[in-house]
C-alpha cells in the first residue's frame, strides 16, 4: 500500500500538522472523499463544488481553485502509483490561538491524502449489511447543518459506536423532529413495491453525490422516486433498503432495526440500480 500526503502543495515524506491548527483543536475544517476509476478521480468537479459550498458554510476561504486542486491531486496520485486510490481532501482553518474564535487563524491548510483503496467485502454486496436505528439523533440543520461536510463528525462517530454495540455495520439516524435522515457516511433509500423513497435534503442530510446520480438513474429508468420527510413508521413496510456513498457505491441493507428486509437478500430494484450505477462509472472518462 502506498500512501502519499500533499500538504499545501508539497509531497511530504514526514507529514505534520500543527497541534494549534483549529482543524485539530475544534474540528474546524471541511473535507471530501473521492474515489477513482483507472486511478483517476471520479466526479471530482462535483466534489469540489460541495467542498466549496461547505467552506462557504463556515466562511472558510479555500486558497486553491479547482485547477490547482486537480493538479495537486494528479501529482499525488502519480506519486502514490496505486491501482485505485482513496483520495481525501481536507481544508482546515489553519494555525491560531487556542481559542474558539477563528479570527486568529491566518492561512488554511490544504491536505490531500492518497492511499490505496479498500473495497467493501464482496459478501456485503451479495448478502447486504445490517443497519441499526440508533438513539443518537442527526445534528439539526439549525445547529450544525449536515449539508456542510465538516471535519466535525462526532455526531456520526457516536452513532457508529452505538451501531457497533448493537452488532450492526452502520447506524441510521433520525432528525430531532423524528424523520429518517441518513447513515454515518452514506445516504439511505427505501423501496416500497415499485416506489423508491429517500429523505429530502431538507431533512438535514448531506447532499450525497452518489445519491444524486442514483436519483437520476432511477428516474431515467422509469422508477417513481420520492424525496420527502419519512417518519420512523416508514420502516414497518419496506421491501428493500440500500445505502449510497462514494466508497460504498450502492450497498444493499438486508437487516434494519433488528428486522429482516424482504427475503434477507438484496432485492431486484437494488440489484438493478447497482448494475446501472456500475455501468455509469464504467462509462466515465
Ligand atoms: N461520506 N452522508 C454522510 C454523512 C457522508 O459522510 C457521506 C459521504 C454521504 C454520501 O455522500 P457521497 O455519495 O457524496 O459520498 C452521505 C464519505 C464517503 C466519507 O466521509 O467517508
Boltz pocket constraint, residues with backbone or C-beta under 6 A from the ligand:
constraints:
  - pocket:
      binder: B
      contacts: [[A, 33], [A, 146], [A, 156], [A, 182], [A, 183], [A, 184], [A, 185], [A, 186], [A, 187], [A, 205], [A, 206], [A, 207], [A, 208], [A, 209], [A, 210], [A, 211], [A, 244], [A, 245], [A, 246], [A, 247]]
      max_distance: 6.0
